[in-house]
Amino acid sequence: MRNTGGVSQGDGEPGDSLGPGEEAPGSGKAGDQPGEHMLDAEMTLDELAEIMGEELELPRIQPRGRERIETHKEKYTGIRPVGPESLRHFKRTYKRALKRSIASGTYDAANPIIIPVRQDMRYRAWKLDVQPHSNAVIIYMMDVSGSMGEEQKEIVRIESFWIDTWLRANYKGIESVYIIHDATARRVDQETFFRTRESGGTMISSAYKLCKQIMDDEYPSSEWNIYPFHFSDGDNWSVDDTTECLRLLREDLLPAVNLFGYGQVESPYGSGQFIRDLRKGFEGPENLILSEIPNRDSVYDSIKTFLKRGI
């Protein structure tokens, strides 16, 4: 049988070259030139959001005048001579006992034993700090019909991540809701949202109706800042369904939300008509943001389009 080369085949010794222009790690002579150095940088999502905000020149979001959810946090404000043992401040207690023993002449430097007595005890003082914060929910909707391929869903995944990161940097207690739709809509978890692919037709109104139902049942606009984002390739089942979508937006969704973002991902199978219908049907609502996303390179500009108004 003819001997053919391959990975881990043939004679060799440790340190031999692995191929043209390649050397095994640790091989070669010592030199006087510096090597390549790489640094691992650890960043929190808040730091990433800050960098993104500076890069895109995004304004800080100013929540609308709605009810605030109050959180209660124990805040330590000082030291006091009474309190529970669980709040005893060891250093302050020891310092007080040391001062007392020195002042009374009982301190022995050769045998420096300090025994606090009751009058030396010091405890952390605390109060209940009421901190209001704005509540927000992001409702992600995505068309998963047959015309939405893996590349289109990857674009949605990237854009959704950065939108989510920015909003979470501006709100505490934010929640996320995920809706997928083809001819019908259903609420799913995050993993299902990004991994599902269907083969049916498309009725966008099914997603908008479910979005409205979730808002009415769980996120009343009097208490929540609401950010729905819908991603599609622009195909819809019929003109009648598009008319229903415009009605739902005009009468139910736009009056209740801070911002409604529609992102249209270019697809070789989608008509791209829906964004044209939205532009024709709405001429001026400030909280309706439309963005076309031809490819991955356009995600940067699309995020800026969605968030540049700071609402």
URJO-V240018 format. One record per backbone hydrogen bond with DSSP energy under -1.0 kcal/mol. CO is the residue of the C=O (numbers start at 1). NH is the residue of the N-H. If there is no record, write none. Layout:
BEGIN
co->(CO:CO)
nh->(NH:NH)
END
This chain:
BEGIN
co->(6:13:19:24:44:45:46:47:48:49:50:51:52:53:64:69:71:73:75:78:80:84:85:87:89:90:91:92:93:94:95:96:97:98:99:100:101:101:111:117:118:122:123:125:125:127:129:131:133:135:136:137:138:139:140:141:142:144:145:149:150:151:152:153:154:155:156:157:158:159:160:161:162:163:164:165:167:175:177:178:179:180:181:182:184:186:189:190:191:192:200:202:203:204:204:205:206:207:208:209:210:211:212:213:214:215:220:220:222:225:226:226:227:228:229:230:231:232:234:238:239:240:241:242:243:244:245:246:247:248:248:249:253:253:260:261:262:263:264:273:274:275:276:277:278:285:287:289:291:293:295:296:298:299:300:301:302:303:304:307:310)
nh->(9:16:22:27:48:49:50:51:52:53:54:55:56:58:66:133:131:129:127:125:123:87:88:124:93:94:95:96:97:98:99:100:101:102:103:104:106:107:113:120:121:89:80:77:78:75:73:71:69:225:175:227:177:229:179:231:181:198:148:153:154:155:156:157:158:159:160:161:162:163:164:165:166:167:168:169:171:138:140:188:142:186:144:203:182:180:193:194:195:196:146:237:206:207:208:209:210:211:212:213:214:215:216:217:218:219:223:224:67:137:258:259:139:261:141:263:143:265:274:242:243:244:245:246:247:248:249:250:251:252:253:254:256:257:289:230:291:232:293:277:278:279:280:281:282:288:260:262:264:266:298:299:302:303:304:305:306:307:308:310:62)
END
